[in-house]
Structure formats: structure tokens, C-alpha cells
Amino acid sequence: MALDRASDRVGVGSALLPDAASGLPDAEYLVLSSRLIPGLDGGYTIATLARARQLAGAGVAEGVGPQLLTFDPGTPAEHAEHRRTFAEQGALVDPSRMRNLFDEAAAPGGGAADWLRATADRAVSPDPDIEYRVLTDAEGRPFAALPVIPGNPDWHLTEEPVLVYDAAGEVAGALHGFRGLYRAWLEHVTAAFGDRRIIVICESRQLGELIADWSDPRVRILHTIHTMHVEAPYTPDASMNTLWTRWFRLADRFDAVIWPTATQRDDVVARFGSAAFHSVVPNPIAPVVPRAELREDGLVVVLGRLAPGKRVDHAIRAFLAADVPGSRMEIWGGGPEQQRLTAVIEELGAGDRVVLAGYSDSPGTVLDRASLLVTSTAFEGQPLGVVEALLHGTPVLSYDVRYGIRDVLEQGGGVLVPSGDVDALGVAMRQLLTDSDRLEALSIEAPSVAAAWSPQRSLDALTAVIAAAASAPPRR
């Protein structure tokens, strides 16, 4: 059953994991994220913060949760606003646990912080042809300068030095690239932990590449995955970009690699083997109280970012082909495809039945109102939106794409049709909208299907993986 696979606690190439009921190991817990900014990065931000809340609820740091370490070079004021917003949304248990490298890199009296100056190499000098972004504190005093590597997705791997300034505003030395900078901060943070065990949950592939050789014997690194690892046509043997190719060469250095679905984990093992410790931990979806009284007959909803990969135009064309009297479509979300989709709706003369409704700050209410959620995406990484719809009792009609949607809907609550087949999508939509008994049956079974992604099931799986990694020798 998908419920069993979603909470699979047997890492490929590993011994049976210990029972999660034994609890989380006693350790210091760090969650690393390249950035956490309200309104950006969609499911990644939601899942990362949800995992931190899970750990807090399980008693990490007496209930305040892991330290959330971020690495984006914003200002302290910007980061304070991010923390405030997340706290208001209930996404952070303790805002003080969310820290940023660059907030801590400046000394109160000017220049770089002591820990940063202490790690700077005075013998390193920058290439005069490289452009630098100079970072300054609130008083305009420089404390660091970052090399600018425009148009290069591998910017984080540059060996160009990161410059460090003293209190007088002079360059006091340099670090060896972003790797040197990030590692200097991590070593500063972990110096306060003495000889305690340290569980690092790395949520970013770029960060993972930079810490894959972190050989501190106290440290166990668990690397989570949030996205699709292949490119179009998104089949298990499809090509990958160089970012993923390089990452897979490092995967066996992590103490565990955590995939959000069993299907993706299995595809990876079939293609690359089981040298790494691959495990499955479904991202948690908080329970909801659906409001069935808000349900509107004939309302079809598309909910999410309006991006090319979402193929929202397929959903529009399928809806019009279904041509069910009294039905209407609301498309909620924003993004780069908005103008093109507006043109599509006008071209098809569908403005009276299809509405681009814009961004919603209450997606739960949208789902409560919908009779059917449709997703025509070309690929998926973690089916959070599908699971949330099922929790609201909203049936889902979707293309059968990797990853995660089949893991959920093969148990019920929705219908799958072949990816890219607009005709099949339209036929299925018409069948559902004209068969109230079937639609009601899917709605009734939907919440129980979504239970596989409950916070407790997710925590059980996460706890087991952490316990296994903590009890094994480090892989670096």
C-alpha cells in the first residue's frame, strides 16, 4: 500500500531502522537552508519550516526546536522582518532560533566579527578582474565582500576569495570561496556545543555540496530532497542537469539522503545503486477542519504558481472540452504565465467561465469551496497541494507525473490520466462533474488517504532515520 511505502523506514543498503517510538537521539539539531523568505520558494519553504516545527514538537531544545541557519546575504532588518512574518503565520516556534550568517558576520564596532577575522587567510588576494559585492553594516562600514559570478549556476563552488574587513575598513584577509565562508560560520556555531553529537539536516542541494566533506566526528548530516532530479520528459532515465549529476557523486557522503516519496527513492536506487543510505520521509501536512458547507457544485479549481511547468493552459482547454453545464473554473495563483494565460482565455472566448482569480491568502477556503481540484503539471517534487486538497475533502484530477502524485492518489481520493493528454483530462473532468455519487465517494475517502502524510507519520519516519544515522559511524 502507498501508506506503507510513504512511511518506509528501511533505508536501501541499510539494516532495519530502530523503532521511532524510542524517541529522537539526544543531540544538538541544526537545519540548514540557503534562504527562508516569506512568499518565496513555495513548497520548499513550507516543508523546511514544517520540519523544524516537527522537531520542536518532539522536544528538541526543550521544545523551541532546532536552530535554523540561513545563508542569504540580506540585511539584518530584512531577516528580522522574515522572522516576524513567519512567527505571525505560526511557522516559527521561537524566532530567535532562526539565524543568518551575514547577520552575525559583522562586528558591533565595525568590520568583520571576531570569528570571521580569525579564519581569514592574510596570504590570499583577489583576482583584480573579478567584481565584488561589498557588504556593509547599518552604519555603512564594510565587513565582507563577495565575488560576483554572474550567470553561473555553479557560483557557490567558486574558488575566488571572500574578502574580510577589519574595523578600520581595510581588507584583513580572505576565505577560500563560499565554501570557506560557510564552513567558518558552521564551525563557529558548533564550537558552542562541546563534544555533544550534532544532527545537521541540510535542506539545500547547494549547501550540501559545500559541506559534503565536513569531517567533524560529532556531526551527522541528513540531506533532504525537495525537487525533481531529472529533466524533460521527466522519466526515470531522463537526462539531468550538471547540478544533480555532481550532487549524486557526493550522495554517499551524507549519513542519510531523505526523499519525500518512495517512488523517487526507488527510481534513484534503480539508476544509481544503493551506496548511499536512501530513506523516505513524507513531508508533513498539518491537519485541517474542512468546511463542507462551503462546497460549490460545479466549481473546478486550479491552485498554485502560474509557471510554464504547471501547464495551466492544459487545464483550461480540458475544462472547456468537458463542457459541463453550470461548471466554472477559478485559477488561483500568480506567476510569469499570467499574461499568456489571460491571452489564452480571451482567445478561447472563455472569460465568462474561466477566471484568473489571483493570489489567495486563504487557500484552505478555496479548497473547501471547490468541487474538484485539477493539476496539469509536467512534474512534481512533493505533492503538498494534492495532499492538502484531500485533507479538505476535495477530490483531485491530475496528470500521472513524477513525483508523488501517484503515491497519493493510487490509494483513492482522485483520478489520474496520462500526462499531457488534454483529451483524457477533459473526459475525466466531464465524468466526475456529471457523476455526483462518484465525486462524493472520492470526497469521503480523501482525508483517510491524506493520513499517510500526517505529522505523526512523518515524525515517526524522520525519527527513525535520525536514530539510524546517529548510531552509525559518520560517512565522511
VOGU-3710 file (C-alpha; in Angstrom, 3 decimals, decimal comma):
1> maldrasdrv> 0,000/0,000/0,000  1,096/3,587/-0,580  0,621/4,314/3,108  3,286/1,759/3,948  5,643/2,945/1,218  5,305/6,596/2,207  6,466/5,823/5,731  9,039/3,221/4,654  11,661/3,049/7,406  14,068/0,675/5,664
11> gvgsallpda> 16,928/2,566/4,072  18,175/0,883/0,918  21,508/-0,730/1,625  20,987/-0,402/5,363  19,907/-2,507/8,287  16,392/-2,174/9,646  15,984/1,184/11,301  15,148/1,347/15,017  11,576/1,951/16,112  10,690/5,660/16,132
21> asglpdaeyl> 8,972/5,165/19,476  12,423/5,198/21,113  12,479/8,962/20,512  14,952/11,377/18,982  18,609/10,983/19,962  19,950/13,462/22,496  21,875/15,921/20,326  22,144/19,454/19,085  19,987/19,929/15,988  20,695/22,287/13,088
31> vlssrlipgl> 18,554/22,832/9,989  20,451/24,455/7,107  18,602/26,382/4,406  20,030/28,598/1,684  17,260/31,076/2,448  13,858/31,251/4,125  11,857/34,186/2,848  8,072/34,547/3,153  6,330/34,104/-0,173  9,345/32,615/-1,946
41> dggytiatla> 10,236/29,053/-2,929  6,749/27,660/-2,368  6,724/24,125/-1,023  10,416/24,230/-0,139  9,919/26,974/2,442  6,741/25,368/3,782  8,347/21,933/4,142  11,568/23,243/5,718  9,734/25,222/8,383  7,308/22,354/8,981
51> rarqlagagv> 10,223/20,006/9,646  11,674/22,429/12,177  8,290/22,659/13,918  8,095/18,866/13,953  11,405/18,671/15,777  10,305/21,331/18,233  7,119/19,404/18,939  9,209/16,275/19,512  11,123/18,072/22,263  14,275/19,303/20,528
61> aegvgpqllt> 15,955/22,009/22,634  13,217/21,698/25,268  10,546/22,437/22,707  11,948/25,526/20,989  13,275/23,415/18,139  16,451/23,248/16,082  18,498/26,236/15,128  17,533/27,317/11,601  20,673/28,550/9,844  20,236/30,598/6,659
71> fdpgtpaeha> 22,875/31,883/4,257  21,334/34,607/2,090  23,127/37,976/2,219  20,168/40,153/3,141  20,242/42,832/5,793  19,549/42,259/9,497  16,380/44,348/9,136  15,160/42,145/6,280  15,887/38,980/8,196  14,115/40,362/11,274
81> ehrrtfaeqg> 11,060/41,034/9,113  11,180/37,474/7,738  11,252/36,082/11,267  8,397/38,328/12,352  6,241/37,268/9,397  6,904/33,572/9,916  6,139/33,918/13,621  2,828/35,665/12,887  1,955/32,855/10,478  2,713/30,276/13,154
91> alvdpsrmrn> 5,580/28,882/11,069  8,246/29,523/13,740  8,115/28,317/17,330  10,897/30,637/18,524  12,053/33,360/16,075  15,398/33,680/17,869  16,286/30,162/16,662  16,370/31,408/13,057  19,854/32,784/12,435  21,627/34,173/9,392
101> lfdeaaapgg> 25,318/34,031/8,550  25,542/37,636/7,420  23,657/38,982/10,436  26,420/37,502/12,562  29,350/38,285/10,267  29,613/41,965/11,221  31,211/43,132/14,473  29,327/45,733/16,570  32,286/48,096/16,364  32,789/47,763/12,616
111> gaadwlrata> 34,427/45,267/10,315  34,010/41,518/10,431  33,131/39,589/13,569  35,985/38,048/15,530  35,191/34,510/14,379  35,325/35,618/10,754  38,546/37,596/11,043  40,176/34,714/12,901  39,611/32,374/9,946  40,714/34,810/7,238
121> dravspdpdi> 43,919/33,954/5,363  46,095/37,032/5,010  48,046/35,429/2,171  45,027/35,197/-0,157  44,483/38,042/-2,592  41,599/38,591/-5,007  41,749/38,499/-8,801  41,623/42,170/-9,887  39,337/41,243/-12,790  36,645/39,833/-10,513
131> eyrvltdaeg> 33,742/42,087/-9,478  32,902/42,166/-5,770  29,747/42,952/-3,836  30,788/44,791/-0,686  28,575/44,154/2,340  28,217/46,912/4,915  26,645/47,171/8,351  23,885/49,589/9,365  26,455/52,390/9,662  27,800/51,759/6,166
141> rpfaalpvip> 31,051/50,122/7,327  32,297/47,214/5,185  32,703/43,828/6,843  32,896/41,403/3,896  32,914/41,335/0,106  31,525/38,524/-2,040  32,766/37,645/-5,533  30,097/38,180/-8,187  29,805/35,230/-10,555  27,021/36,307/-12,964
151> gnpdwhltee> 25,053/33,775/-14,983  26,817/30,778/-13,457  24,643/28,211/-11,644  27,828/26,919/-10,011  28,631/30,257/-8,375  28,692/28,654/-4,934  31,659/26,485/-5,951  33,885/29,379/-6,957  37,400/29,426/-5,548  37,516/33,201/-5,767
161> pvlvydaage> 38,230/34,586/-2,285  35,645/36,149/0,015  37,205/39,316/1,437  37,142/40,095/5,151  37,488/43,649/6,528  38,874/44,923/9,806  37,358/47,691/11,945  39,328/50,321/10,022  37,662/49,290/6,771  40,755/47,608/5,341
171> vagalhgfrg> 40,905/44,107/3,883  42,309/41,922/6,650  42,404/38,670/4,683  40,183/36,354/2,754  38,437/32,999/2,847  38,605/30,372/0,128  35,317/30,916/-1,672  31,815/30,464/-0,295  32,838/27,052/0,986  35,364/28,690/3,288
181> lyrawlehvt> 32,856/31,315/4,416  30,010/28,897/5,140  32,231/26,396/6,876  33,773/29,115/9,051  30,315/30,055/10,336  29,276/26,446/10,904  32,420/25,771/12,881  31,774/28,929/14,925  28,189/27,848/15,649  29,116/24,282/16,560
191> aafgdrriiv> 32,053/25,313/18,749  29,493/26,133/21,431  28,292/22,515/21,544  31,346/20,977/23,165  31,563/17,262/22,495  27,813/16,766/22,025  26,524/14,944/18,986  25,248/17,241/16,221  22,439/16,330/13,829  22,532/18,513/10,711
201> icesrqlgel> 19,510/18,471/8,406  20,602/20,068/5,137  17,624/21,290/3,121  19,586/22,775/0,192  21,471/20,975/-2,561  23,957/23,829/-2,956  24,736/23,798/0,754  25,032/20,020/0,614  27,769/20,244/-1,979  29,727/22,621/0,250
211> iadwsdprvr> 29,516/20,536/3,429  29,805/17,018/1,977  33,384/16,788/3,275  32,633/18,170/6,767  34,523/15,567/8,742  33,753/16,645/12,315  33,204/13,317/14,164  30,343/14,871/16,172  28,363/15,643/13,014  25,825/13,513/11,170
221> ilhtihtmhv> 24,415/15,083/8,002  20,948/14,190/6,753  20,265/15,672/3,324  16,624/16,195/2,355  15,393/16,410/-1,229  12,535/18,664/-2,309  12,543/18,577/-6,103  12,562/16,551/-9,290  16,080/15,291/-10,157  15,544/14,718/-13,898
231> eapytpdasm> 14,640/16,987/-16,769  12,037/16,661/-19,529  10,462/14,259/-20,350  10,787/13,524/-16,590  11,123/9,763/-16,955  13,392/7,804/-14,558  16,153/7,597/-17,181  15,861/11,193/-18,437  18,907/13,431/-18,510  19,907/15,538/-15,527
241> ntlwtrwfrl> 21,492/18,946/-15,372  25,046/19,205/-14,113  23,915/20,316/-10,650  22,272/16,968/-9,994  24,976/14,949/-11,729  27,606/16,450/-9,468  25,413/16,038/-6,376  24,882/12,318/-6,977  28,650/11,817/-6,963  28,619/13,099/-3,381
251> adrfdaviwp> 25,418/11,430/-2,133  27,111/8,548/-0,318  28,974/11,026/1,911  25,767/12,033/3,680  24,697/9,954/6,655  21,221/9,747/5,130  19,513/11,050/1,999  15,823/11,738/2,627  13,365/11,569/-0,279  9,750/12,786/0,026
261> tatqrddvva> 8,281/9,802/-1,846  9,078/6,131/-2,210  8,724/6,318/-5,994  11,518/8,856/-6,357  13,712/6,957/-3,905  13,169/3,732/-5,821  13,913/5,355/-9,187  17,147/6,787/-7,817  18,302/3,460/-6,370  17,471/1,621/-9,597
271> rfgsaafhsv> 19,556/4,109/-11,584  22,452/4,890/-9,258  22,619/1,979/-6,848  22,393/1,811/-3,084  25,804/3,045/-1,943  24,118/5,976/-0,220  21,700/5,481/2,676  18,435/6,384/0,919  15,342/6,773/3,093  11,787/8,082/2,746
281> vpnpiapvvp> 10,206/10,703/4,972  6,957/12,265/3,745  6,751/15,991/4,296  4,130/16,679/6,962  0,835/18,363/6,208  -0,937/19,875/9,183  -4,463/18,597/9,822  -7,337/20,849/8,867  -11,017/21,174/9,718  -12,794/21,128/6,347
291> raelredglv> -15,926/23,201/5,871  -18,163/21,086/3,676  -20,902/23,720/3,842  -18,783/25,957/1,601  -18,673/23,425/-1,251  -19,954/24,853/-4,554  -21,324/22,459/-7,161  -19,513/22,626/-10,474  -16,576/24,720/-9,201  -13,267/23,481/-10,644
301> vvlgrlapgk> -10,155/24,982/-9,106  -6,518/25,219/-10,168  -4,348/26,359/-7,280  -0,627/27,151/-7,465  2,086/29,130/-9,179  1,411/30,136/-12,775  4,658/28,798/-14,226  5,328/27,056/-17,569  5,883/23,651/-15,959  2,400/23,765/-14,420
311> rvdhairafl> 0,759/23,671/-17,894  -2,318/25,532/-16,673  -3,418/26,035/-20,267  -3,983/22,260/-20,443  -6,431/22,502/-17,541  -8,257/25,383/-19,231  -8,608/23,551/-22,553  -9,694/20,323/-20,840  -12,306/22,199/-18,800  -13,782/23,798/-21,925
321> aadvpgsrme> -13,747/20,454/-23,739  -15,621/18,848/-20,833  -18,330/21,479/-21,365  -20,405/20,620/-18,301  -23,412/22,949/-17,921  -23,198/25,112/-14,801  -19,484/24,455/-14,235  -16,865/27,177/-13,902  -13,116/27,322/-13,309  -11,149/29,519/-10,903
331> iwgggpeqqr> -7,376/29,687/-11,281  -5,703/30,883/-8,108  -2,085/31,995/-8,022  0,361/34,310/-9,730  3,493/33,966/-11,779  5,171/34,507/-15,143  2,430/32,733/-17,126  -0,341/35,114/-16,067  -0,246/37,300/-19,164  -0,115/34,337/-21,538
341> ltavieelga> -2,977/32,586/-19,758  -5,050/35,753/-19,961  -4,493/35,708/-23,719  -5,437/32,016/-23,923  -8,713/32,640/-22,085  -9,530/35,580/-24,366  -8,611/33,608/-27,494  -10,920/30,764/-26,448  -13,723/33,157/-25,556  -13,877/31,652/-22,080
351> gdrvvlagys> -13,867/34,755/-19,912  -17,389/34,075/-18,660  -16,438/30,605/-17,329  -12,695/30,744/-16,557  -11,309/33,325/-14,124  -7,738/34,152/-13,171  -8,520/34,890/-9,533  -5,041/35,985/-8,429  -3,229/35,197/-5,203  -5,195/33,821/-2,242
361> dspgtvldra> -4,131/34,264/1,369  -6,708/31,615/2,298  -6,074/28,581/0,062  -7,929/26,358/2,516  -11,133/28,273/1,868  -10,572/27,933/-1,880  -10,269/24,164/-1,467  -13,363/23,996/0,752  -15,355/25,742/-1,963  -14,081/23,554/-4,823
371> sllvtstafe> -15,893/20,509/-6,128  -12,710/19,390/-7,891  -9,036/20,375/-7,888  -7,244/19,921/-11,217  -3,483/19,785/-11,671  -1,946/19,501/-15,121  1,674/19,924/-14,075  4,504/18,389/-16,092  6,362/17,261/-12,981  6,211/17,434/-9,222
381> gqplgvveal> 8,667/17,114/-6,377  6,455/16,836/-3,340  2,656/16,656/-3,708  1,832/19,012/-0,851  -1,014/20,717/-2,717  -2,627/17,402/-3,623  -2,497/16,164/-0,030  -3,871/19,458/1,282  -6,800/19,218/-1,126  -7,599/15,700/0,090
391> lhgtpvlsyd> -7,498/16,879/3,699  -10,225/19,352/2,768  -12,248/16,548/1,204  -11,664/17,931/-2,286  -11,202/15,260/-4,987  -8,199/15,697/-7,275  -7,908/15,131/-11,016  -4,290/15,062/-12,132  -1,888/14,084/-14,823  0,058/10,993/-13,799
401> vrygirdvle> 3,506/12,577/-13,416  6,517/12,035/-11,238  6,872/12,523/-8,297  4,440/11,915/-5,507  1,015/12,376/-7,055  0,612/8,677/-7,868  1,961/7,789/-4,404  -1,069/9,620/-3,018  -3,895/9,145/-5,500  -3,389/5,454/-6,225
411> qgggvlvpsg> -4,982/4,926/-2,802  -8,042/6,982/-3,657  -9,396/10,488/-3,417  -8,796/11,282/-7,055  -8,238/10,252/-10,662  -5,054/10,026/-12,745  -4,857/10,400/-16,520  -1,824/10,115/-18,844  0,496/13,095/-18,702  -0,059/15,652/-21,433
421> dvdalgvamr> -3,292/14,068/-22,716  -5,651/17,043/-22,713  -8,458/14,985/-24,245  -8,235/12,388/-21,446  -8,155/15,163/-18,873  -11,330/16,657/-20,348  -13,130/13,308/-20,498  -12,267/12,535/-16,869  -13,361/16,005/-15,810  -16,726/15,588/-17,503
431> qlltdsdrle> -17,219/12,138/-15,964  -16,528/13,449/-12,466  -18,608/16,614/-12,737  -21,608/14,701/-14,078  -21,427/11,835/-11,569  -22,240/13,310/-8,180  -22,164/9,924/-6,451  -18,607/9,207/-7,579  -17,450/12,705/-6,727  -18,968/12,359/-3,251
441> alsieapsva> -17,321/8,945/-2,745  -13,906/10,415/-3,631  -14,527/13,321/-1,273  -15,407/10,993/1,613  -12,304/8,813/1,203  -9,920/11,714/0,578  -8,984/12,574/4,215  -8,073/8,988/5,077  -5,814/8,810/2,015  -4,076/12,001/3,120
451> aawspqrsld> -3,344/10,421/6,517  -0,134/8,925/5,101  1,254/12,472/5,118  0,181/13,282/8,647  2,642/14,978/11,002  2,850/11,862/13,178  3,607/9,506/10,290  6,221/11,943/9,040  7,761/12,358/12,505  7,929/8,603/13,032
461> altaviaaaa> 9,834/8,170/9,786  12,132/11,143/10,454  12,894/9,974/13,982  13,831/6,516/12,747  16,193/7,878/10,099  17,876/10,237/12,576  18,311/7,434/15,103  19,881/5,172/12,490  22,295/7,857/11,291  23,236/8,878/14,839
471> sapprr> 24,048/5,315/15,857  26,221/4,573/12,805  29,796/5,788/12,181  29,985/9,019/10,185  30,305/8,577/6,430  32,960/11,267/5,934
//
